[in-house]
Amino acid sequence: MGNEQLVISANETLVLADDLGLRDEVDKKLLQAWSLVQNTYGEGDSFRRLSDDIQDAYMYTISDLLDSVRSAWRELERRRMANR
């Protein structure tokens, strides 16, 4: 092994930064969705005591978070395939 250096272009640096941003976004959104789901079946049936409108809004929020994760994941996969 010599003194090989990893040289990354400015464009590659931006792509890596974008990928890390997307990965952070995926992680954040998954954590938020997981936290919301945890509250639906915690102690007792407090979630089921909420009004139907609130339950619906709660579940739509989880769905929106997971849709965001799905979109970000697809973008990461698209970039991975483009950089092969």
Contacts in CASP RR format, 6 or more apart in sequence:
PFRMAT RR
TARGET T0000
AUTHOR 0000-0000-0000
METHOD contacts of the structure
MODEL  1
MGNEQLVISANETLVLADDLGLRDEVDKKLLQAWSLVQNTYGEGDSFRRL
SDDIQDAYMYTISDLLDSVRSAWRELERRRMANR
8 16 0 8 1.000
15 79 0 8 1.000
15 83 0 8 1.000
18 79 0 8 1.000
19 76 0 8 1.000
19 79 0 8 1.000
22 72 0 8 1.000
22 75 0 8 1.000
22 76 0 8 1.000
23 76 0 8 1.000
25 68 0 8 1.000
25 72 0 8 1.000
26 69 0 8 1.000
26 72 0 8 1.000
26 73 0 8 1.000
26 76 0 8 1.000
29 65 0 8 1.000
29 66 0 8 1.000
29 68 0 8 1.000
29 69 0 8 1.000
29 72 0 8 1.000
30 65 0 8 1.000
30 69 0 8 1.000
32 65 0 8 1.000
33 62 0 8 1.000
33 65 0 8 1.000
33 66 0 8 1.000
33 69 0 8 1.000
36 58 0 8 1.000
36 61 0 8 1.000
36 62 0 8 1.000
36 65 0 8 1.000
37 62 0 8 1.000
39 47 0 8 1.000
40 47 0 8 1.000
40 58 0 8 1.000
41 47 0 8 1.000
47 55 0 8 1.000
47 58 0 8 1.000
48 55 0 8 1.000
50 58 0 8 1.000
END
